[in-house]
Amino acid sequence: MQTRDQTVAVVRLVVIVACALLLVAAAAASPTAVVAVSETTAAPATPAAGADRGAGAITPRIVGLLPNPVAPDDAGEYVHLSLPPGNWSVDDGEDVVTVQQQRPGPVLVTADPEAPLDPPGGRVVADGLALSNAGERVVLRRGGANGTVVDAVEYGRAPEGERWARDGAPEWRPVGFDPRDTVPLGAANATAFVLPDAPAEPVAAVRGADERVLLAGYTFASQRVTDELVAAHERGVSVRVLLDGAPVGGVSAEQAARLDALVDAGVEVRVIAGPHARFRYHHAKYAVADDAAVVLTENWKPSGTGGGDSRGWGVTLQSSRAADALADLFRGDAGWRDAVRWERYRDDRTFERADAATGSYPTRHPPADVRIERVRLMTAPGNAESAVVAIVDDAGDRVDVLQPTVDDGPMLASLRRAAERGVRVRLLLSGAWYVAEENAAIVAELNRWADAAGVPFEARVADPAGRYGKVHAKGVVADDVALVGSLNWNPTSARENREVVVALEGEAAAGYYRESFTADWRAGRGATSLTDGLPPSVSITAVGAVAAAALFVKRRLTIGGTDENQRGDRDGPVG
């Protein structure tokens, strides 16, 4: 006979599953924008008989294509070649361009030599092919149209404003974007801190700046940070701000008011947006203040740096090398045509009001001055994902990960490998309402796998227990290496967003963040309250139904357009 509590639990189950089915039905009924998958395949380049194979010889090959530039009539299309001396031709089955090469080197074949944005280097041949946006086969031959084929590239529908690069990672990338290498920055003194415990720390370096302040972020709505930037500008500091112009949910009225105030005071504010955008989202969160570099997991708004809600991690590096490296990144990101001045971008736009976080939390984990033995700067797209995987793969003792949520992929796979070789792994995910059920399903699945495999892997959903509002940090501690930055563990963050992460090597920093992690871990749990009280078999059914619905909807939201008005509807960062 059922007890009253079991009856209530079953009723809750019916509501949960019904909501899940409604989500699926709503998603299935909604029109879905179709994105053509652009899988470029390149045939291996084969030198013609008799070609020079000696030291320093160049293999004739197609190294890049821009079939679909953002321009009227696709002005600026090009084929980028690497050629040894000789007579060559390139064709698409309809037109043929001949190239007479006197000395080895790169060649840019384009009918519009002045049109390409950020053109690759090389000798320009002012002739071109009418490359199809829908995809076609481009062939490089020795000699004329009937010559020997030495290389070929076949591509599908070409993304607008993106170029294909042989051996690129990814192969298709926005014009104006080139992945960066990991930057070694040497040793540094630093202040490690967590939020909401230490809201004064993110702006401390700005308050003391005399020469430069460069602030990069995803969203910005903090009156306190606005006041500090204006004060810095008024005392003669060069102040620049770079943000995302189309965050998920749009730009709030509060953010617009803060940015208007900065511009009115004389501060340069730019937002990355529009059809030329190199990144799906400019999601990095950092600041340069003279010779100090601040790297955060949190947004510049009351819930983040203001200490009003989110559990976040941050570090201030007293390092001219770190500051200069981030300043170089800032200049590169703010200096392209997709970085639009705020006063021009905001014309004729309306903004929605949003409630600001007003939570107040105790300082249980105060900041600490630490010595970092070695600092490395990692960025996405480019190197952050592979660097995180390498750091986890190198761990021999324990790995702790704090994330809003995780997708199955290389980073999560590295945690599984670590556990399989005996490393103790703890994964703590957010219990916020918008990811609670999805994270409960992830936690349940991972813990079942760990139990079945007999490996030291445990996952939990965080319970703030009055110490913060929700988990927003993206942090890792692997042995004596701590990772702090904006990188979410999902493919969009790793491969399409601008993200910044610093690897902090040394027992002092690792110990600081692990202590905070452990305190948060102790309050964690293995399931969310929505399924508490359900019989085990029923609970698993509920979690599975909701997780399946969430995954279905999430996959559909990943498909979208490329113009600025659609960016906010595409699969975006948790924050």
C-alpha positions as CSV (number, residue, x, y, z in Angstrom):
1,M,0.0,0.0,0.0
2,Q,1.4,3.4,-1.0
3,T,2.2,5.9,1.7
4,R,1.1,9.5,1.3
5,D,4.7,10.6,0.7
6,Q,5.1,8.0,-2.1
7,T,1.8,9.2,-3.7
8,V,3.1,12.8,-3.7
9,A,6.4,11.6,-5.2
10,V,4.6,9.7,-8.0
11,V,2.4,12.8,-8.7
12,R,5.7,14.8,-8.9
13,L,7.1,12.3,-11.3
14,V,4.0,12.6,-13.6
15,V,4.5,16.4,-13.7
16,I,8.2,16.1,-14.4
17,V,7.7,13.6,-17.3
18,A,4.8,15.7,-18.7
19,C,7.0,18.8,-18.7
20,A,9.7,16.9,-20.4
21,L,7.4,15.7,-23.1
22,L,6.0,19.2,-23.6
23,L,9.6,20.4,-24.1
24,V,10.1,17.8,-26.8
25,A,6.8,18.5,-28.5
26,A,7.5,22.3,-28.5
27,A,11.0,21.8,-30.0
28,A,9.7,19.4,-32.6
29,A,7.0,21.8,-33.7
30,S,9.3,24.8,-33.9
31,P,10.8,25.7,-37.3
32,T,14.5,24.7,-37.3
33,A,17.1,26.6,-39.3
34,V,19.1,24.3,-41.4
35,V,22.9,24.6,-41.2
36,A,24.8,22.8,-44.0
37,V,27.6,20.8,-42.6
38,S,30.8,21.9,-44.2
39,E,33.2,18.9,-44.3
40,T,36.1,19.7,-46.5
41,T,38.2,16.8,-47.7
42,A,41.5,17.3,-49.3
43,A,43.2,14.7,-51.5
44,P,46.8,14.1,-50.6
45,A,49.1,16.3,-52.7
46,T,51.3,14.1,-55.0
47,P,54.3,15.7,-56.6
48,A,54.4,15.1,-60.3
49,A,57.0,12.8,-61.8
50,G,60.4,14.4,-61.9
51,A,59.6,17.1,-59.4
52,D,62.3,18.2,-57.1
53,R,62.2,16.2,-53.8
54,G,65.4,17.5,-52.3
55,A,65.8,19.4,-49.1
56,G,63.6,22.5,-48.9
57,A,61.4,21.5,-51.8
58,I,57.8,22.8,-51.7
59,T,55.1,20.4,-52.4
60,P,52.4,21.9,-54.7
61,R,49.2,22.1,-52.8
62,I,46.0,24.0,-52.1
63,V,46.4,25.5,-48.6
64,G,43.3,27.7,-48.3
65,L,40.0,28.7,-49.7
66,L,37.5,31.5,-49.2
67,P,34.4,30.6,-51.2
68,N,31.8,32.7,-49.3
69,P,33.0,36.1,-48.1
70,V,30.7,38.6,-46.5
71,A,30.5,41.0,-49.4
72,P,28.2,41.8,-52.3
73,D,28.6,39.3,-55.1
74,D,31.1,37.4,-52.9
75,A,33.8,39.9,-53.8
76,G,37.1,38.7,-52.5
77,E,36.9,35.0,-53.1
78,Y,40.3,33.4,-53.3
79,V,42.3,30.2,-53.6
80,H,45.5,30.1,-51.6
81,L,48.3,27.9,-53.1
82,S,51.8,26.9,-52.2
83,L,53.8,26.3,-55.3
84,P,57.3,25.4,-56.4
85,P,58.6,27.0,-59.7
86,G,56.8,25.8,-62.8
87,N,53.6,26.2,-64.8
88,W,50.4,25.4,-62.9
89,S,46.7,25.7,-63.2
90,V,43.8,25.6,-60.8
91,D,40.2,24.9,-61.8
92,D,36.7,24.1,-60.4
93,G,35.5,22.2,-63.4
94,E,34.2,25.3,-65.1
95,D,36.9,27.9,-65.1
96,V,40.7,27.6,-65.2
97,V,43.4,30.0,-63.9
98,T,47.0,29.5,-65.0
99,V,49.9,30.4,-62.8
100,Q,53.5,30.8,-63.9
101,Q,55.7,30.5,-60.8
102,Q,59.3,31.8,-61.1
103,R,60.3,31.0,-57.5
104,P,58.9,28.9,-54.7
105,G,56.3,30.4,-52.3
106,P,52.6,31.1,-51.6
107,V,50.2,32.4,-54.3
108,L,46.8,34.1,-53.8
109,V,44.5,33.6,-56.8
110,T,41.7,36.1,-56.7
111,A,39.7,38.2,-59.2
112,D,39.4,41.0,-56.6
113,P,42.9,41.7,-55.2
114,E,41.7,44.7,-53.1
115,A,38.6,43.0,-51.7
116,P,39.8,40.2,-49.4
117,L,39.8,41.1,-45.7
118,D,42.9,39.9,-43.9
119,P,44.3,38.2,-47.0
120,P,47.0,35.6,-46.6
121,G,50.5,36.5,-47.8
122,G,51.9,35.6,-51.1
123,R,52.2,36.7,-54.7
124,V,48.8,37.8,-56.1
125,V,47.4,36.4,-59.3
126,A,44.6,38.8,-60.4
127,D,42.3,36.1,-61.8
128,G,39.9,33.9,-60.0
129,L,37.4,31.2,-59.9
130,A,33.6,31.6,-59.2
131,L,33.7,29.4,-56.2
132,S,30.3,27.9,-55.3
133,N,28.9,28.6,-51.9
134,A,27.1,25.3,-52.1
135,G,30.3,23.4,-52.4
136,E,32.4,22.0,-55.2
137,R,35.8,20.4,-56.1
138,V,38.9,22.6,-56.7
139,V,41.8,21.0,-58.5
140,L,45.5,22.0,-58.8
141,R,47.3,20.6,-61.9
142,R,50.8,20.7,-63.2
143,G,50.6,22.5,-66.6
144,G,47.3,23.5,-68.1
145,A,43.7,22.2,-67.9
146,N,44.6,18.7,-69.1
147,G,47.7,18.5,-66.9
148,T,48.5,16.0,-64.1
149,V,46.4,16.5,-60.9
150,V,48.7,17.1,-58.0
151,D,46.2,18.2,-55.4
152,A,42.4,18.6,-54.9
153,V,40.0,19.9,-52.3
154,E,36.3,19.1,-52.2
155,Y,34.1,21.1,-49.8
156,G,30.5,21.1,-48.9
157,R,28.4,24.3,-48.2
158,A,30.8,27.0,-47.2
159,P,30.0,29.0,-44.0
160,E,29.7,32.7,-44.7
161,G,32.7,34.7,-43.8
162,E,34.9,31.7,-43.0
163,R,37.9,30.4,-44.8
164,W,39.1,26.8,-45.1
165,A,42.7,26.2,-44.0
166,R,44.5,22.9,-44.7
167,D,45.6,21.3,-41.4
168,G,43.6,24.0,-39.5
169,A,42.0,23.2,-36.2
170,P,39.2,23.8,-36.9
171,E,39.6,23.7,-40.7
172,W,36.9,26.3,-41.2
173,R,37.6,29.5,-39.3
174,P,36.3,33.1,-39.5
175,V,38.3,35.5,-41.6
176,G,40.4,37.6,-39.3
177,F,40.9,34.8,-36.7
178,D,44.0,32.7,-36.2
179,P,44.3,30.3,-33.3
180,R,47.1,31.2,-30.8
181,D,49.6,29.0,-29.1
182,T,49.8,28.5,-25.4
183,V,51.9,31.3,-24.0
184,P,54.4,30.5,-21.2
185,L,54.6,33.4,-18.7
186,G,57.1,32.3,-16.1
187,A,56.8,32.7,-12.4
188,A,54.6,35.3,-10.7
189,N,53.3,36.5,-7.4
190,A,49.6,36.4,-7.3
191,T,46.4,36.9,-5.2
192,A,44.1,34.0,-5.4
193,F,40.4,34.6,-4.5
194,V,36.9,33.1,-4.8
195,L,33.6,34.8,-5.2
196,P,31.2,35.8,-3.7
197,D,33.6,35.8,-0.8
198,A,35.9,38.5,-2.1
199,P,34.1,41.0,-4.4
200,A,36.7,43.7,-3.8
201,E,39.4,41.7,-5.5
202,P,38.4,41.9,-9.2
203,V,38.6,45.7,-9.2
204,A,41.5,46.2,-6.9
205,A,44.0,46.3,-9.7
206,V,41.8,48.7,-11.7
207,R,41.6,51.1,-8.7
208,G,45.4,51.3,-8.6
209,A,46.1,51.7,-12.3
210,D,48.1,54.7,-13.6
211,E,48.6,53.9,-17.3
212,R,46.3,51.4,-18.8
213,V,43.1,49.4,-18.2
214,L,41.8,46.9,-20.7
215,L,38.7,45.1,-19.6
216,A,37.3,42.2,-21.6
217,G,34.1,40.3,-20.8
218,Y,30.9,38.6,-21.9
219,T,28.3,40.8,-20.1
220,F,28.8,43.9,-18.0
221,A,26.2,45.5,-15.7
222,S,28.2,46.5,-12.6
223,Q,27.8,50.1,-11.3
224,R,30.8,49.6,-9.1
225,V,33.1,48.6,-12.0
226,T,31.7,51.4,-14.1
227,D,32.6,53.9,-11.5
228,E,36.1,52.5,-11.2
229,L,36.7,52.7,-15.0
230,V,35.4,56.2,-15.2
231,A,37.6,57.2,-12.2
232,A,40.6,55.7,-13.9
233,H,39.9,57.5,-17.2
234,E,39.5,60.8,-15.3
235,R,42.9,60.4,-13.7
236,G,44.5,60.0,-17.1
237,V,44.5,56.2,-17.5
238,S,43.9,54.8,-21.0
239,V,40.7,52.7,-20.6
240,R,39.2,50.3,-23.2
241,V,36.4,47.8,-22.8
242,L,35.5,44.8,-25.1
243,L,32.3,42.8,-24.7
244,D,30.0,40.4,-26.6
245,G,27.3,42.3,-28.5
246,A,24.8,39.5,-28.6
247,P,24.9,37.4,-25.4
248,V,22.3,34.8,-24.7
249,G,19.2,36.6,-23.7
250,G,20.4,39.9,-25.3
251,V,21.9,43.0,-23.8
252,S,20.1,44.2,-20.8
253,A,18.9,47.7,-20.2
254,E,21.2,47.9,-17.2
255,Q,24.2,46.9,-19.3
256,A,23.2,49.5,-22.0
257,A,23.0,52.2,-19.3
258,R,26.4,51.3,-17.9
259,L,28.0,51.3,-21.3
260,D,26.4,54.6,-22.2
261,A,27.9,56.1,-19.0
262,L,31.3,54.8,-19.9
263,V,31.1,56.2,-23.5
264,D,29.8,59.6,-22.1
265,A,32.8,59.7,-19.8
266,G,35.2,59.2,-22.7
267,V,35.9,55.5,-22.3
268,E,36.3,53.4,-25.5
269,V,33.7,50.6,-25.5
270,R,33.5,48.0,-28.3
271,V,31.3,44.9,-28.7
272,I,31.9,41.9,-31.0
273,A,28.9,41.3,-33.1
274,G,27.5,41.1,-36.6
275,P,28.0,39.0,-39.6
276,H,31.8,39.3,-39.5
277,A,32.1,38.0,-35.9
278,R,35.1,35.7,-35.5
279,F,33.7,34.0,-32.4
280,R,30.3,32.7,-31.6
281,Y,30.6,34.5,-28.3
282,H,33.3,36.7,-26.8
283,H,33.1,34.9,-23.5
284,A,36.5,35.7,-21.9
285,K,36.6,37.5,-18.6
286,Y,39.9,39.3,-17.8
287,A,41.4,42.7,-17.2
288,V,44.8,44.3,-17.6
289,A,45.7,47.1,-15.2
290,D,49.3,48.4,-15.8
291,D,51.4,45.3,-15.0
292,A,48.7,43.3,-13.3
293,A,46.5,40.7,-15.0
294,V,43.1,39.7,-13.6
295,V,41.6,36.4,-14.9
296,L,38.1,35.4,-13.8
297,T,35.4,32.8,-14.3
298,E,32.8,35.5,-13.6
299,N,31.0,38.2,-15.5
300,W,31.4,41.9,-14.7
301,K,28.0,42.3,-13.1
302,P,26.5,42.2,-9.6
303,S,25.9,38.4,-9.6
304,G,29.5,37.7,-10.6
305,T,32.3,40.2,-9.7
306,G,29.8,42.0,-7.4
307,G,29.6,39.0,-5.1
308,G,25.8,38.9,-5.3
309,D,25.3,35.3,-6.3
310,S,27.8,33.1,-8.2
311,R,30.5,30.8,-6.9
312,G,33.5,31.9,-9.0
313,W,37.3,31.7,-9.0
314,G,39.7,34.5,-9.8
315,V,43.4,35.4,-9.7
316,T,45.3,38.6,-10.0
317,L,48.8,38.1,-11.4
318,Q,51.5,40.7,-10.6
319,S,53.3,40.0,-13.9
320,S,54.2,42.3,-16.7
321,R,54.6,39.3,-19.0
322,A,51.0,38.1,-18.2
323,A,49.7,41.7,-18.6
324,D,51.4,42.2,-21.9
325,A,50.2,38.8,-23.2
326,L,46.6,39.6,-22.4
327,A,47.0,43.2,-23.7
328,D,48.2,41.7,-27.0
329,L,45.2,39.4,-27.1
330,F,42.9,42.3,-26.3
331,R,44.4,44.4,-29.1
332,G,44.0,41.6,-31.6
333,D,40.4,40.9,-30.6
334,A,39.4,44.6,-30.4
335,G,41.1,45.6,-33.6
336,W,39.1,43.7,-36.2
337,R,36.0,44.9,-38.1
338,D,33.6,42.8,-35.9
339,A,34.6,44.9,-32.9
340,V,32.0,47.7,-33.2
341,R,32.0,50.9,-31.2
342,W,29.1,50.7,-28.7
343,E,27.7,54.1,-29.6
344,R,27.2,52.9,-33.2
345,Y,26.0,49.4,-32.3
346,R,23.3,50.6,-29.8
347,D,21.6,52.9,-32.3
348,D,17.9,52.0,-32.9
349,R,18.1,49.0,-30.5
350,T,15.9,48.3,-27.5
351,F,17.0,46.6,-24.3
352,E,15.1,44.5,-21.8
353,R,15.3,45.1,-18.0
354,A,16.8,42.3,-15.9
355,D,16.8,41.9,-12.2
356,A,20.2,42.4,-10.6
357,A,21.5,39.9,-8.0
358,T,21.4,41.4,-4.5
359,G,22.6,38.4,-2.4
360,S,24.9,38.8,0.5
361,Y,27.3,36.0,1.5
362,P,29.9,35.6,4.2
363,T,33.6,35.6,3.6
364,R,34.4,32.0,4.4
365,H,37.4,31.8,2.1
366,P,39.4,35.0,2.1
367,P,41.9,35.9,-0.6
368,A,45.5,34.6,-0.3
369,D,48.8,35.9,-1.7
370,V,50.5,32.9,-3.4
371,R,53.7,32.3,-5.4
372,I,53.0,30.7,-8.8
373,E,56.0,28.7,-10.0
374,R,54.9,28.8,-13.6
375,V,52.0,30.5,-15.4
376,R,50.6,29.6,-18.9
377,L,48.0,31.5,-20.9
378,M,45.6,29.4,-22.8
379,T,42.9,30.6,-25.2
380,A,40.0,29.2,-27.2
381,P,39.4,28.6,-30.0
382,G,42.8,27.1,-30.5
383,N,44.7,25.5,-27.6
384,A,42.6,25.6,-24.4
385,E,40.8,22.3,-24.8
386,S,43.9,20.3,-25.7
387,A,45.9,21.9,-22.9
388,V,43.2,21.1,-20.3
389,V,43.2,17.5,-21.6
390,A,47.0,17.3,-21.4
391,I,47.0,18.6,-17.8
392,V,44.4,16.1,-16.7
393,D,46.2,13.3,-18.5
394,D,49.4,14.2,-16.7
395,A,47.8,14.0,-13.2
396,G,48.9,11.2,-11.1
397,D,47.2,11.7,-7.7
398,R,43.9,13.7,-7.8
399,V,41.8,15.9,-10.1
400,D,39.0,18.2,-8.9
401,V,36.7,19.9,-11.4
402,L,34.0,22.6,-10.7
403,Q,31.7,23.4,-13.7
404,P,28.2,24.7,-14.2
405,T,27.6,21.5,-16.4
406,V,29.6,19.3,-18.8
407,D,29.1,17.8,-22.2
408,D,30.6,14.5,-23.3
409,G,33.8,15.2,-25.1
410,P,37.6,15.2,-24.8
411,M,37.7,16.9,-21.4
412,L,35.2,14.6,-19.7
413,A,37.0,11.7,-21.4
414,S,40.2,12.8,-19.8
415,L,38.6,12.5,-16.4
416,R,37.5,9.0,-17.1
417,R,41.0,8.1,-18.2
418,A,42.4,9.6,-15.1
419,A,40.1,7.5,-12.9
420,E,40.9,4.4,-14.9
421,R,44.6,4.8,-14.0
422,G,43.8,5.2,-10.3
423,V,43.7,9.0,-10.0
424,R,41.0,10.2,-7.6
425,V,38.5,12.3,-9.6
426,R,35.8,14.6,-8.1
427,L,33.4,16.4,-10.4
428,L,31.0,19.0,-8.9
429,L,28.3,20.5,-11.0
430,S,25.8,23.3,-10.5
431,G,22.4,22.8,-8.9
432,A,20.9,25.9,-10.4
433,W,17.3,25.4,-11.6
434,Y,18.1,25.7,-15.3
435,V,20.6,22.8,-15.3
436,A,19.5,20.9,-12.1
437,E,17.7,18.0,-13.8
438,E,20.3,17.7,-16.6
439,N,23.2,17.7,-14.1
440,A,21.4,15.1,-11.9
441,A,21.2,12.8,-14.9
442,I,24.9,13.4,-15.7
443,V,25.9,12.7,-12.1
444,A,23.8,9.5,-11.9
445,E,25.2,8.2,-15.2
446,L,28.9,8.9,-14.2
447,N,28.5,7.4,-10.8
448,R,26.9,4.3,-12.2
449,W,29.8,4.0,-14.6
450,A,32.4,4.5,-11.9
451,D,30.7,1.9,-9.7
452,A,30.6,-0.6,-12.5
453,A,34.2,0.1,-13.5
454,G,35.5,0.1,-9.9
455,V,37.3,3.4,-10.4
456,P,37.8,6.3,-8.0
457,F,35.5,8.7,-9.8
458,E,32.7,10.5,-8.0
459,A,30.3,13.3,-9.3
460,R,27.9,15.4,-7.3
461,V,25.5,18.3,-7.7
462,A,26.4,21.3,-5.6
463,D,24.3,22.5,-2.7
464,P,25.2,26.2,-1.9
465,A,24.1,25.8,1.7
466,G,24.1,29.6,2.1
467,R,27.7,30.1,1.0
468,Y,26.8,31.3,-2.5
469,G,23.8,31.3,-4.9
470,K,24.9,29.0,-7.8
471,V,28.0,27.5,-9.3
472,H,29.4,29.5,-12.2
473,A,33.1,28.8,-11.8
474,K,35.0,26.9,-14.5
475,G,37.9,25.5,-12.4
476,V,40.2,22.6,-12.3
477,V,42.8,21.4,-9.8
478,A,45.0,18.6,-11.1
479,D,47.7,17.7,-8.6
480,D,49.6,20.9,-8.2
481,V,48.1,22.8,-11.2
482,A,45.1,25.0,-10.9
483,L,43.1,26.2,-14.0
484,V,41.1,29.5,-13.7
485,G,39.2,31.0,-16.6
486,S,36.1,31.2,-18.7
487,L,36.2,27.8,-20.4
488,N,33.0,25.8,-20.1
489,W,33.3,22.1,-20.8
490,N,31.4,21.9,-24.1
491,P,32.3,22.0,-27.8
492,T,31.0,25.6,-28.4
493,S,33.1,27.0,-25.6
494,A,36.2,25.1,-26.6
495,R,36.1,25.5,-30.4
496,E,34.0,28.6,-31.2
497,N,34.0,31.1,-28.3
498,R,36.8,33.4,-27.3
499,E,37.9,32.0,-23.9
500,V,40.8,32.7,-21.6
501,V,42.3,30.3,-19.1
502,V,45.5,30.5,-17.0
503,A,47.3,27.4,-15.7
504,L,48.8,28.2,-12.3
505,E,51.5,25.7,-11.3
506,G,52.6,25.3,-7.7
507,E,51.3,23.9,-4.4
508,A,50.3,27.2,-3.0
509,A,47.7,28.1,-5.7
510,A,46.5,24.5,-6.1
511,G,46.1,24.2,-2.3
512,Y,44.1,27.4,-2.1
513,Y,41.5,26.4,-4.8
514,R,41.3,22.8,-3.6
515,E,40.4,24.0,-0.1
516,S,37.5,26.0,-1.5
517,F,36.5,23.2,-3.8
518,T,36.5,20.7,-0.9
519,A,34.3,22.9,1.2
520,D,31.8,23.1,-1.7
521,W,32.1,19.4,-2.3
522,R,31.1,18.4,1.2
523,A,27.7,20.0,0.8
524,G,27.1,18.4,-2.6
525,R,24.6,15.6,-3.3
526,G,24.0,13.0,-5.9
527,A,20.6,14.1,-7.0
528,T,18.3,17.1,-7.1
529,S,15.4,17.8,-4.8
530,L,12.9,17.3,-7.6
531,T,13.4,13.5,-7.4
532,D,14.0,13.2,-3.7
533,G,11.6,10.7,-2.2
534,L,10.9,8.8,-5.3
535,P,11.6,5.0,-5.4
536,P,15.0,4.3,-7.1
537,S,13.5,2.8,-10.2
538,V,11.0,5.7,-10.6
539,S,13.7,8.3,-9.9
540,I,15.9,6.9,-12.6
541,T,12.9,7.0,-15.1
542,A,12.2,10.7,-14.2
543,V,15.8,11.8,-14.5
544,G,16.2,9.9,-17.8
545,A,13.0,11.4,-19.3
546,V,14.1,15.0,-18.4
547,A,17.7,14.4,-19.5
548,A,16.5,13.0,-22.8
549,A,14.2,16.0,-23.3
550,A,17.0,18.4,-22.3
551,L,19.4,16.8,-24.7
552,F,16.9,16.8,-27.5
553,V,16.1,20.4,-27.1
554,K,19.8,21.3,-26.6
555,R,20.8,19.6,-29.8
556,R,18.1,21.5,-31.7
557,L,19.1,24.8,-30.3
558,T,22.7,24.2,-31.5
559,I,21.5,24.5,-35.1
560,G,21.0,28.1,-36.1
561,G,21.9,30.9,-38.4
562,T,25.0,33.1,-38.6
563,D,23.6,36.7,-38.6
564,E,23.8,38.9,-35.5
565,N,20.1,38.5,-34.7
566,Q,20.3,34.7,-34.5
567,R,23.4,34.5,-32.3
568,G,21.4,34.9,-29.1
569,D,19.2,31.9,-30.1
570,R,22.1,29.5,-30.7
571,D,23.6,27.1,-28.2
572,G,25.4,29.5,-25.9
573,P,27.4,29.6,-22.7
574,V,25.9,28.9,-19.4
575,G,27.3,32.3,-18.5
